[in-house]
Amino acid sequence: MRTVLYFVGRKGLKVTPVQKISRPDSPKKFAPPINERFCLPMELSEATVEQITSKARTEFCAKHQSFADFCFVHHKTEPLIPATKLTSYDAISEVFEVPILVLGGVNNIAMSHTLQSLLKQPGLNTKKVYVAYSIMFGDDYKPFIELFGFQQVVVKPISRYVEFLTAALQQFWLLNSDATHAIVIDDEVVAKPGFMWYMGHALKAMKRDSQIGAASAWNPQGFETVASDPSAVHVVSLFPGQAFLISKTFYEVEIKDREQECCSQRSIQQWFQSGTQKQYKYIIPEISRAGYFSPTAYSAQTQPLSSLAMSMPRTAASMNLTEVPLLMDNVYNFDTVVTDNLKSAYYVTERDMTICRNSKGKGAVKLLAPFLPLDKHNIAVVYSQARADDYQSLKYLYSCFGLMYMDGISPYGIYNGVTTVSLGNKRVYLVGTSSAYYKQTAQSLNPYVASF
């Protein structure tokens, strides 16, 4: 077992609060590395042992053996203290008054990771975090949530996800009747570095543009080969779910009393498959600020769901991404940005697509990239469609670019017939021939149309 530690001290002080320990989850593993940057005060004050340990956590673990990971021998004395708010976060101060609803499931280990991930968000207001759970788990969950200083939403025993979701949302909004927006985190989803920073900017965008139905911190297509720009924010047509910001108006119009119709399954399985009453656009980051606790948790569910969870899109791995400026202006002008980029883009040729064909898809983008003028141009790939919902050729292109495609549901990452990804610092647009972007811009350039 290898432990990672940093400690900042000063002559004459026995203990200071400026320290952190990273320990492995098991004796046979290495501890996760610590990568943090922060400003030190001019004067360091001495801390008491009580400030850097958690007596309450130790006492909880002595009584509740089922929280094995949270109460691992090297974890159970660590304090549960919210991360200090950074000065730069003053620019998004509004988001810390937005209530957060965590949908707690039956996996208490997953829930402990979710709650701890929130506590690591600089500036988090613990009074604004509400954890929903079934009353049948109250003996364990109630004292556990109290350790974090979070609020509780207790739901009567029910067996179906949609019933739990409905009851949790109703109680949550009753407790936050004055709130105009809310952040919802689905079961077994964890916040990553920069989560609140992203949500803060997304809140500003949603207040400015009423067409934005929701902002998710999760990008199901944000894989490492095609997600390289931490400042990029994309527009998509489908509700992304997982960890998302919605307005109270969106809840009341599209979700309330319609849960059975819109949201009967987990949000990863696509809510609103039959559409919404109003046409919205949704925003996602190129590099996710939320991820899964454990992708293997879906093994008992449908294979497509398990495949998507285990594909593990890239997430922000360090605090270095926390303060990256987000290109929210591109959200307001997304149609213009895409149209302008398509006018000057390099359109792939039949020869370029031969690389995809010969490799039978499967992430051929690594082989294709060296043949593209990425130093000068954004890239466009036009694919054939017999109608707007014909994605046969796109399915093959998704494989070529290392993206996830699941039969039976609409493709993730698409907006008005266009999917946007990145290679290096350039955008790649997968454009369907039924898309308005193709008809208004690309078609006049007579590009090669890929058909598989």
N, C-alpha and C positions, 0 to 999 in steps of 0.2 A: 504494500500500500504506500502511495506517495501523496503527501499533503502539500498544498501551496499556501504560503502565508506572506502577507506584507504587514509591516508595523512601522508607524512613524512616531518617534519619541523625542524627548528633549531631556537634557541633563537635569537630574533632580526629580523627574516624574517617574513614578513606578508604572503607571498604566495611563494610556491615552485612548480616546474613542476612535482614533484614526488607525484602524486595523481591520483586516479581513482574512478569513481562513476559507480555503476551498478544499473540501474533502471528497474523496471518491464515494460512490454509492455502495461499493462493496470492497472487501479487503483485497480482491484480485485486480482492481482497476486503478488507473491513475486519476488524480483529481482534475477537474476542468481548469484550464489556465485562467488567471485573473487578468483582465485587460481594462483598466480604468484610468481616467484622467480627471483630476479635480484640483481646485485651488485650496491651499492650506491657509488657515488664519495666521496672522502675524504672531499671535500668542497661543500656544497650546495649553489647554487646561487639563488637569488630572481627572481621570474618570474613576468611579468606584467599580468594584467587581460586579455589583448589581446592574450597572449600566451596560456592561459588555457581556452579560450572561442573562439567561431568562429562567428565573425561578419558577414562574408560572408554566412555562413550557415543560420544564423538568417534571413538575407535579402532574401536569396533564398526561405526559407520557407514562408516568408510573401507573396511571389508572386506565389508559386506553391503548391496549396492545395492538389494535388493528391498524394503527397509523404507522406501519413499519418503517417506511422511508422517512417520514417526518420525524420519527423518534429514533432513527438510527443512532447508535451510540455516540457518534461524533457530531450529530446535528442537534441533539435534544437540549443542549445548553445555549445554543446560539440565540441571540435576541431577535425579536420581531419588531424592527424599527423601520418606519417608512424612510425611503431615500430622501435626502435633503433636496429641496427645490433649487434648481439652478437659476441664476440671474437671467439667463436668456429666455427662460420659460415665462417671464413676465409678458412676453408677446402673445402668449396663448393662455393667459390667466383665466379666461372665461370657462375653459374646458374643465377646470378643477371644481366647478360648481355643477357640472353635469352629473346626474346620478348614474351609477353603473350597476347593472343587474348581472350577476353570475348565476348561471343555471347549473346547480350542483346535482350530480348524478349519484349512482350507486358506488362509484369507484372513489373511495376517500383519498387514495394516494394521488390520483389525478387531480382531485379538488385541492389538495394541499399544494400541488405545484402551481395551479392556477392562482391561488390566493398569494402565494409567495412571489409569483412573478409580478403581480400587481403592486405588492409592497416595495418592489425594486424600482417602480416608476417615480422619478423625481417629482416632488410636489404633490403626490397623491393625497387627496382628502379622504381619510378613512371613514369619515361620517357619511360620505356619499356612496359608499360601496355596500350593496345589498346582495346577500347570498341566499338564493332560494333552494329549499330542500324539502323532501317529504318528512312529515312528522314522525314516520316510523324510524328515521335515523336520528331523531332528536337527542337521544342520550349521548351520542358521540359528537354529532355535528354542532349542537348548541354551544358547548364549552369550547369546542375547537375554533369556531368562528369568533367567539368572544376574545380569544387570544390575540387576534389580529385587530380588534377594535372595529370590526365591520358590523353592519346591521344585518338583520335576518328577516327572511320572508318564508314563513312556514306554511306548507301546502298539505292538505289532507291526503291520506294514502290513495294513490291512483296508479294504474299500471301502464297507461299509454302516454307516450311523449307529448302528444298534442294536448292532452288534458293537463299535464303538468305545466306546459308552456302557457296555456290559457290562464290557469289559476295564478301562476307566478307573475305574469304580466299585469293582470287585473289588480292584484294586491300591490305590486310595485308602483303602478301609476296612482293608485289611491294614496299611497304614502308620499308620493312626489307630485301632487296635483298641480303645483305651480311650475313644474319643470316644462320647458319647451322642447328639450331634446333628451335622449338617453343613449347610453352605450350598453349593448347587450353582448355578453360573452357566453358562447355555447359550452355545453358540457365537454370537458377534456381538452379545451383550448387554453393556451397560455399566452400571456403578453410577452413580447420580445422588446429589446432595447429600442427606444424611440416610439413606443406605442402611444403614449399620451401626447408626445410632440406631433405625431401624425394626426391624431384625433383632434388636436387643437386647431391645426390648419384646416382640417376637413370641416370642422364646425364653422369656421369663417366662410368656407366655400359654400356650404349648404345654406347659410343665412343670406349669402349674396345671390345664389342661383336656386330658385324654387324647383327647377326641373331635376335637381339631384335628389333622388329618393332615399339613398343611403350611401354611407362610406364604410367600406370594409378595410380592416388592417391586414387582410389575408388575400394573397394573389395565388389562385390555384394553378396558374401557368408560370409562376415566377421561378423557373428552374435555373440553375447556375449557368447553363450554356447560353441562355437568352434573357438573363436578368442581371444587368451590370451597372445600372444607373440608379443610385440610391435617392436621387432627387426626382426621378420620374414618377408621375401619377397618371394612370390610364383611365379611360372611360369605357365601360362595358354595358351591355344591354340587359344582362341577367343579374338578379340579386345575388351577391356573392356570399353573404352570411358569415358564419363562424364567429367573428368579433367585429361588431358593426355599430355605427352611429346612425340613429334614425330620429326624425322629429316626432313630436306628439301627434301632429296632424297626420303624418304618414301612418302611424299606428292606428289612429282612430278611423281613417278612411280605408286602409288596405288590410289591416290585420284584425282589429277588434271585431268580434262576432263572426269572423271569417276564418278563424284558425284551422278549422277542419278542411276548408277548401284550399287555403293558401299554404298552410304550414304543418301538414299532418306528419311529415317526416323531419329528420334532422336537417338543418339548413345546408349541410354539405350536399344533400340530395336535391338541391334546387327548390327553393320556395317560389311561389307564383308561376308555376309552369303553365297555368291557364291564363296568365297575364294579370295585369292590375287594371283598376278602373281608369287610371290616368297613365300616360306613357312617361316613364322616368328614364333617367340615365343614372348609373351608379359609378362610383369611383373606387379605385384600388391602387395601392402602391406597387411599383415594379418589384421592389424587394419587400417581402412581407414583414410586417411588424407584429404578427401573431402567428402561432404555429400549433402543432399538436403536442400534447404531452407524450402520447404513446400511439404510434400508428397501428400497432398490433391489436389495439383495442377493438378494431373493426373486423377482426377475423371471423367473428360469428355472424356478421351481417353479409349483405350482398357482395359478390366479388368485385363489381365495379367500384363500390364504395371503399372496400378494402384496398383496391389498387390505387385509388386517388390518395387515400390517406398515407399509404406506404411510399408514395412517390416523393414525399417530403420536399415541397418547394423551398427555395432558398429563403432564409429569414435573416433579419439583422442580427449579427452575432456579437456585436460589441457596442459599447457606448459611443464609439467613434462615429456611428451613424445617427446618433440621437439628434444632433443639431443641424443635420444636412438641410439646406433650404429646399423646400418642396415647390415644384413648378405648378402651383395651383392655377396660375393664369392660363396654362395650356388646357385646363379643364373647361374654363368659360369659353375659350375659343377653339375647342377641340376640332370642330368641323373645318375651320379655317386652317388650323395647323396641319391637319391630315391632307387637305386639298393642296395646300402650298407645297408640302413635302412630296406629294405624288407628282406634281408638275415637274419637279427637278430630280426625281428619283432615278436610280439605275434599275431598269426592268430586267429580271433574269431571263436568260435565253434558253432555248431548248437544250443547248449543250450543258448549261449549268444544271438543269433539271435531270440530265442523264446521271449525274452523280447521285441524286436521290433515288433514281430508278435502280441503278446498279447495286446500291447498298440496301435496297428494299426498305428504305426509310430508316427507322431505328437510330435516330440521332445523327444522321448524315451531315448535319449542319457543320460539324467540326471539319469534315472533308470539303464542304462547299465553301466555307468562309474565306480560305486563301485565294479563291478565284473571283471574289467580289471586291469592287473598288471602295472598300469601307473607309479609306482615307479621304474620300472626296464626296461620296453620295450616300443618302439613305437608299434603302433597297425596297423594291416592290416585286411581289410575286402574284401574278393573276391566275386564278384557278377557275375552271369551268363550272357552271351551275345550270341545270335545266329549269330550276325555279329557286325562289329565295331560300327555301329550307332544304335544298339539295347540298349536302356536305360530303359527298363521297370523295371528291378530290381533296377537299380540305382535310379529311381524315388522314389521307396519305401524307399531306404536307405537315400535319401536326406530328406525325411519326418522324418525318425527315428532320424537323426542327426540335425534336425532343420534347414535344408538348403532349399533354394528356388528352385523350379523346375517349369518351365512353359512349357506347351504343345505347340508344334509348332516351338520351337527354340531349338538350341543345349544347353545342360546344362552349366550353368555358373560354372567357377572354375575348369574345367577339362583340363588336358594336357596329350595327348597321352594315353587316356584311364584311367588316374589316377586323382582322386580329393584329394587334400591335405588340411586337417584342423588340428586343435590342440585341445587337451584336457590337461589342465594344461601345463606342459612344454614338453609334448610328442606329436609327430606327429601321425596323423591317416590317413592312405592311403586307399581310396576306389578304388579297382583295378578290372577292367573289364577283363574277360577271353579272350577278343580279343586284349588286350593290349600287347605290346612287353615286358613290365615289367613282366607281368604274365608268358608269354612263356619262358622268359630268366631266371627268378628267382623264382617266387612263385610256378609255376606248379610242379617243382621237389620236393617241400616240401609237396605236396599232401594235400593242405589246404581244409577246408570246403568251398564249393561254395554256396553262398546264392542265392536263386531263389524265386522270388515273382510273 
